[in-house]
């Protein structure tokens, strides 16, 4: 797997340090509130686990299975909800976690659904945000790192289901794509 990586953009130690900072911000904003964390599958799983271990607040953890990449290297433009039910968020503060903010469509669609289901507030937290114009005017409340318009893998992000378990974020070699 490591041999398929052209360049490591964000190494494991830098990610850990940034998670400490994000956790402090989340704790300040959510302390004393009925909190539900909703992580978007599958990409946010590693990010969720490492971040939430740093947030010693009472919370419920839920996951939603949504897709917009459908196996390629670019968003399809269509957000598919793959679950039949939504978590119980009525009257509660929600922290919505995702691996990457790209077009904004996924976070926008999920935020709307959570509000439709009665969330008192929805704050968004992403590991990565691409520095690009978005289809939806949207900025995350908490962002780990801002990156360029590059296709990245690792630390939860995948290419065709692979590379999620890398402990860093990197660029794939051209020879690994196809």
C-alpha positions as CSV (number, residue, x, y, z in Angstrom):
1,X,0.0,0.0,0.0
2,X,2.7,2.5,1.0
3,X,4.4,1.9,-2.3
4,X,1.3,3.3,-4.1
5,X,1.7,6.7,-2.4
6,X,3.4,9.5,-4.4
7,X,3.7,11.9,-1.5
8,X,2.6,12.2,2.1
9,X,0.7,15.5,2.5
10,X,-0.1,15.2,6.3
11,X,1.8,12.8,8.5
12,X,0.4,10.9,11.5
13,X,2.0,13.2,14.1
14,X,0.7,16.4,12.6
15,X,-2.8,14.8,12.4
16,X,-2.6,13.9,16.1
17,X,-1.6,17.4,17.2
18,X,-4.4,18.9,15.1
19,X,-7.0,16.5,16.7
20,X,-6.0,17.8,20.1
21,X,-6.8,21.4,19.0
22,X,-10.1,20.4,17.3
23,X,-11.2,18.4,20.5
24,X,-10.7,21.5,22.7
25,X,-12.9,23.6,20.4
26,X,-15.6,20.9,20.3
27,X,-15.5,20.6,24.1
28,X,-16.0,24.4,24.5
29,X,-18.9,24.5,22.1
30,X,-20.7,21.4,23.3
31,X,-20.2,21.3,27.0
32,X,-23.5,21.0,28.9
33,X,-25.5,20.3,25.8
34,X,-27.3,17.0,24.9
35,X,-24.8,15.9,22.2
36,X,-25.2,13.4,19.3
37,X,-22.2,12.8,17.0
38,X,-23.1,11.7,13.5
39,X,-20.2,10.3,11.5
40,X,-20.5,9.8,7.8
41,X,-19.5,6.3,6.7
42,X,-17.1,5.0,5.8
43,X,-14.6,7.9,5.5
44,X,-15.1,9.5,8.9
45,X,-14.6,6.4,11.0
46,X,-10.9,6.8,11.8
47,X,-11.2,10.5,12.2
48,X,-14.3,10.0,14.5
49,X,-12.5,7.4,16.7
50,X,-9.4,9.5,17.2
51,X,-11.1,12.8,17.7
52,X,-13.8,11.6,20.1
53,X,-11.3,9.8,22.4
54,X,-10.1,13.3,23.1
55,X,-13.5,14.7,23.9
56,X,-14.5,13.6,27.4
57,X,-18.2,14.8,27.2
58,X,-21.3,12.7,27.4
59,X,-22.4,11.9,23.9
60,X,-24.2,9.4,21.7
61,X,-22.4,8.2,18.6
62,X,-24.3,7.4,15.4
63,X,-23.3,6.8,11.8
64,X,-24.9,7.5,8.5
65,X,-24.0,5.7,5.3
66,X,-24.0,8.2,2.5
67,X,-22.1,8.2,-0.8
68,X,-21.2,10.8,-3.5
69,X,-18.0,9.4,-5.0
70,X,-19.3,6.0,-6.0
71,X,-15.8,4.6,-6.5
72,X,-14.2,7.3,-8.6
73,X,-11.8,10.1,-8.0
74,X,-14.4,12.9,-8.4
75,X,-17.7,13.5,-6.7
76,X,-20.6,12.2,-8.8
77,X,-22.7,15.2,-7.9
78,X,-25.4,12.9,-6.4
79,X,-25.7,12.3,-2.7
80,X,-27.2,8.9,-1.9
81,X,-28.5,8.1,1.6
82,X,-27.8,4.4,2.0
83,X,-29.6,4.0,5.3
84,X,-33.4,3.7,5.8
85,X,-33.5,5.5,9.1
86,X,-32.0,8.6,10.6
87,X,-30.6,8.9,14.1
88,X,-32.7,10.4,16.9
89,X,-31.6,14.1,17.0
90,X,-34.8,15.8,18.0
91,X,-34.0,18.7,20.2
92,X,-30.3,17.8,20.4
93,X,-27.0,19.4,19.4
94,X,-25.4,17.5,16.6
95,X,-21.7,17.3,15.7
96,X,-21.6,16.1,12.1
97,X,-18.2,14.5,11.2
98,X,-16.9,13.9,7.7
99,X,-13.6,13.1,6.2
100,X,-13.5,15.8,3.5
101,X,-15.4,18.9,2.4
102,X,-15.2,19.0,-1.3
103,X,-18.2,20.2,-3.3
104,X,-20.3,20.7,-0.1
105,X,-23.2,18.6,-1.5
106,X,-22.8,15.8,1.0
107,X,-22.6,17.9,4.2
108,X,-25.4,20.2,2.9
109,X,-27.7,17.3,2.2
110,X,-27.1,15.6,5.6
111,X,-27.4,18.9,7.5
112,X,-30.8,19.5,5.9
113,X,-31.9,16.0,6.8
114,X,-30.8,16.3,10.4
115,X,-32.6,19.7,10.7
116,X,-35.7,18.1,9.2
117,X,-35.5,15.5,12.0
118,X,-35.5,18.2,14.7
119,X,-31.8,18.8,15.5
120,X,-31.5,21.9,17.7
121,X,-28.2,22.8,16.1
122,X,-25.8,21.1,13.6
123,X,-22.1,21.9,13.7
124,X,-19.8,20.3,11.1
125,X,-16.3,19.0,11.6
126,X,-14.1,17.8,8.7
127,X,-10.6,16.4,8.7
128,X,-9.9,18.1,5.3
129,X,-11.4,20.9,3.4
130,X,-10.5,21.5,-0.2
131,X,-9.6,25.1,-1.1
132,X,-12.0,25.3,-4.1
133,X,-15.2,27.0,-5.1
134,X,-18.1,24.8,-3.8
135,X,-21.4,23.8,-5.4
136,X,-23.0,24.6,-2.0
137,X,-21.9,27.7,-0.1
138,X,-20.7,26.0,3.0
139,X,-17.8,26.1,5.4
140,X,-17.2,23.6,8.2
141,X,-17.4,24.9,11.7
142,X,-14.2,22.9,12.5
143,X,-11.6,22.0,9.9
144,X,-8.5,19.9,10.5
145,X,-6.6,20.9,7.4
146,X,-7.1,22.9,4.2
147,X,-5.7,21.2,1.1
148,X,-5.6,22.0,-2.6
149,X,-7.8,20.4,-5.3
150,X,-6.1,17.0,-5.1
151,X,-7.4,13.5,-4.8
152,X,-6.1,12.2,-1.5
153,X,-6.2,8.9,0.4
154,X,-5.5,7.6,3.8
155,X,-6.8,8.3,7.3
156,X,-10.2,7.2,6.3
157,X,-10.2,8.4,2.7
158,X,-10.2,5.7,0.0
159,X,-9.8,4.9,-3.6
160,X,-12.1,2.0,-4.6
161,X,-12.3,0.9,-1.0
162,X,-8.5,0.8,-0.4
163,X,-6.0,2.9,1.5
164,X,-8.4,4.0,4.3
165,X,-6.2,2.4,7.0
166,X,-3.1,4.4,6.1
167,X,-2.1,6.5,9.2
168,X,-1.5,9.6,7.1
169,X,-3.0,11.6,4.2
170,X,-1.3,11.2,0.9
171,X,-1.4,11.4,-2.9
172,X,-1.7,8.3,-5.0
173,X,0.8,7.6,-7.8
174,X,-0.8,7.7,-11.2
175,X,0.1,4.1,-11.6
176,X,-2.2,3.1,-8.7
177,X,-5.3,4.9,-10.3
178,X,-7.2,3.1,-13.0
